[in-house]
Amino acid sequence: MNLVNDDNPVPQGELTLKVLADNQSTNHTGDVFAGWVAMNVDQAGEIQARKVAKGRVVTVSIGAMSFMRPVQVGDIIGLYSRVTEVGKTSIRVIVEAWIENDNGDSVSQKKLTETSMVFVAVDGSGSTQRINR
Ligand SMILES: CCCCCCCCCCCCCCCC(=O)SCCNC(=O)CCNC(=O)[C@H](O)C(C)(C)COP(=O)(O)OP(=O)(O)OC[C@H]1O[C@@H](n2cnc3c(N)ncnc32)[C@H](O)[C@@H]1OP(=O)(O)O
């Protein structure tokens, strides 16, 4: 499966999180750094996985991420997520990040990145927890 592509012109999944790239998202040259995007992708995936686990989850795996375009300070990033598999204790979530800017008349959406993540349901002490379905 080719996870990173522009074949789908609209985001797939549920809008889970919206974040604004600000001055704290940049490196010393003023560019928004990939780690900031990855952190927000991780958070969106966690929010979606928690709904299934009905409790605490931890990230056990993050797939490859390619960044298809630069992010500018002031850009709004929409994080869309969908659950694709639920195991005994694990939840696979695909997260897409889109640059979404609203100029008042129209909203432009450009895909930034996409990845597949696996979260594991855990209890308060961090031990795996079976998911009740
Ligand atoms: C300039 C630079 C700036 C940088 C700027 C900062 C950058 C910013 C980047 C941020 C990017 C975000 C990055 C956040 C990433 C953290 O937050 S990392 C820290 C959070 N994660 C953790 O702490 C998890 C640590 N791992 C663990 O505690 C244990 O491995 C776990 C998750 C409890 C699992 O324990 P285990 O004994 O392996 O359990 P086991 O029964 O074998 O497996 C449980 C389930 O997981 C599945 N599983 C296990 N391993 C895997 C795997 N590798 N793949 C898929 N499934 C797996 C199993 O198949 C099983 O599934 P089910 O059949 O039960 O459904």
Ligand as a Chemical Component Dictionary entry (heavy atoms), coordinates in Angstrom:
data_LIG
# 
_chem_comp.id                   LIG 
_chem_comp.type                 NON-POLYMER 
_chem_comp.pdbx_formal_charge   0 
_chem_comp.three_letter_code    LIG 
# 
loop_
_chem_comp_atom.comp_id 
_chem_comp_atom.atom_id 
_chem_comp_atom.alt_atom_id 
_chem_comp_atom.type_symbol 
_chem_comp_atom.charge 
_chem_comp_atom.model_Cartn_x 
_chem_comp_atom.model_Cartn_y 
_chem_comp_atom.model_Cartn_z 
_chem_comp_atom.pdbx_ordinal 
LIG C1  C1  C 0 15.099 18.299 15.454 1  
LIG C2  C2  C 0 14.376 17.050 16.017 2  
LIG C3  C3  C 0 13.288 17.410 16.897 3  
LIG C4  C4  C 0 12.555 16.281 17.395 4  
LIG C5  C5  C 0 11.467 16.831 18.182 5  
LIG C6  C6  C 0 10.644 15.886 18.784 6  
LIG C7  C7  C 0 10.082 14.989 17.788 7  
LIG C8  C8  C 0 8.822  14.542 18.220 8  
LIG C9  C9  C 0 8.411  13.425 17.423 9  
LIG C10 C10 C 0 7.268  12.922 18.026 10 
LIG C11 C11 C 0 6.855  11.717 17.306 11 
LIG C12 C12 C 0 5.949  11.046 18.128 12 
LIG C13 C13 C 0 6.652  10.046 18.947 13 
LIG C14 C14 C 0 5.890  9.673  20.099 14 
LIG C15 C15 C 0 6.328  8.362  20.524 15 
LIG C16 C16 C 0 6.288  8.232  21.930 16 
LIG O1  O1  O 0 5.572  8.830  22.643 17 
LIG S1  S1  S 0 7.353  7.042  22.461 18 
LIG C17 C17 C 0 6.864  6.698  24.009 19 
LIG C18 C18 C 0 5.472  6.121  24.066 20 
LIG N1  N1  N 0 5.449  4.728  23.893 21 
LIG C19 C19 C 0 5.788  3.912  24.859 22 
LIG O2  O2  O 0 6.226  4.294  25.935 23 
LIG C20 C20 C 0 5.585  2.478  24.557 24 
LIG C21 C21 C 0 6.728  1.623  25.071 25 
LIG N2  N2  N 0 6.437  0.226  24.821 26 
LIG C22 C22 C 0 5.813  -0.540 25.736 27 
LIG O3  O3  O 0 5.527  -0.106 26.853 28 
LIG C23 C23 C 0 5.483  -1.947 25.337 29 
LIG O4  O4  O 0 6.198  -2.291 24.182 30 
LIG C24 C24 C 0 3.957  -2.109 25.048 31 
LIG C25 C25 C 0 3.428  -1.087 24.044 32 
LIG C26 C26 C 0 3.169  -1.992 26.345 33 
LIG C27 C27 C 0 3.681  -3.469 24.424 34 
LIG O5  O5  O 0 4.246  -4.432 25.269 35 
LIG P1  P1  P 0 4.599  -5.881 24.703 36 
LIG O6  O6  O 0 5.147  -6.692 25.788 37 
LIG O7  O7  O 0 5.368  -5.707 23.446 38 
LIG O8  O8  O 0 3.148  -6.428 24.379 39 
LIG P2  P2  P 0 2.740  -7.515 23.336 40 
LIG O9  O9  O 0 1.662  -8.298 24.019 41 
LIG O10 O10 O 0 3.888  -8.229 22.719 42 
LIG O11 O11 O 0 2.058  -6.645 22.165 43 
LIG C28 C28 C 0 0.886  -5.923 22.428 44 
LIG C29 C29 C 0 0.232  -5.598 21.105 45 
LIG O12 O12 O 0 1.064  -4.686 20.408 46 
LIG C30 C30 C 0 1.362  -5.179 19.119 47 
LIG N3  N3  N 0 2.710  -4.743 18.795 48 
LIG C31 C31 C 0 3.814  -4.895 19.573 49 
LIG N4  N4  N 0 4.875  -4.354 18.939 50 
LIG C32 C32 C 0 4.412  -3.855 17.769 51 
LIG C33 C33 C 0 5.025  -3.186 16.684 52 
LIG N5  N5  N 0 6.328  -2.889 16.676 53 
LIG N6  N6  N 0 4.262  -2.828 15.636 54 
LIG C34 C34 C 0 2.938  -3.099 15.620 55 
LIG N7  N7  N 0 2.291  -3.735 16.624 56 
LIG C35 C35 C 0 3.033  -4.112 17.670 57 
LIG C36 C36 C 0 1.225  -6.685 19.232 58 
LIG O13 O13 O 0 0.968  -7.276 17.971 59 
LIG C37 C37 C 0 0.057  -6.806 20.181 60 
LIG O14 O14 O 0 -1.159 -6.600 19.485 61 
LIG P3  P3  P 0 -2.524 -7.420 19.858 62 
LIG O15 O15 O 0 -2.422 -8.744 19.190 63 
LIG O16 O16 O 0 -2.598 -7.551 21.348 64 
LIG O17 O17 O 0 -3.636 -6.573 19.337 65 
# 
loop_
_chem_comp_bond.comp_id 
_chem_comp_bond.atom_id_1 
_chem_comp_bond.atom_id_2 
_chem_comp_bond.value_order 
_chem_comp_bond.pdbx_ordinal 
LIG C1  C2  SING 1  
LIG C2  C3  SING 2  
LIG C3  C4  SING 3  
LIG C4  C5  SING 4  
LIG C5  C6  SING 5  
LIG C6  C7  SING 6  
LIG C7  C8  SING 7  
LIG C8  C9  SING 8  
LIG C9  C10 SING 9  
LIG C10 C11 SING 10 
LIG C11 C12 SING 11 
LIG C12 C13 SING 12 
LIG C13 C14 SING 13 
LIG C14 C15 SING 14 
LIG C15 C16 SING 15 
LIG C16 O1  DOUB 16 
LIG C16 S1  SING 17 
LIG S1  C17 SING 18 
LIG C17 C18 SING 19 
LIG C18 N1  SING 20 
LIG N1  C19 SING 21 
LIG C19 O2  DOUB 22 
LIG C19 C20 SING 23 
LIG C20 C21 SING 24 
LIG C21 N2  SING 25 
LIG N2  C22 SING 26 
LIG C22 O3  DOUB 27 
LIG C22 C23 SING 28 
LIG C23 O4  SING 29 
LIG C23 C24 SING 30 
LIG C24 C25 SING 31 
LIG C24 C26 SING 32 
LIG C24 C27 SING 33 
LIG C27 O5  SING 34 
LIG O5  P1  SING 35 
LIG P1  O6  DOUB 36 
LIG P1  O7  SING 37 
LIG P1  O8  SING 38 
LIG O8  P2  SING 39 
LIG P2  O9  DOUB 40 
LIG P2  O10 SING 41 
LIG P2  O11 SING 42 
LIG O11 C28 SING 43 
LIG C28 C29 SING 44 
LIG C29 O12 SING 45 
LIG C29 C37 SING 46 
LIG O12 C30 SING 47 
LIG C30 N3  SING 48 
LIG C30 C36 SING 49 
LIG N3  C31 SING 50 
LIG N3  C35 SING 51 
LIG C31 N4  DOUB 52 
LIG N4  C32 SING 53 
LIG C32 C33 SING 54 
LIG C32 C35 DOUB 55 
LIG C33 N5  SING 56 
LIG C33 N6  DOUB 57 
LIG N6  C34 SING 58 
LIG C34 N7  DOUB 59 
LIG N7  C35 SING 60 
LIG C36 O13 SING 61 
LIG C36 C37 SING 62 
LIG C37 O14 SING 63 
LIG O14 P3  SING 64 
LIG P3  O15 DOUB 65 
LIG P3  O16 SING 66 
LIG P3  O17 SING 67 
# 
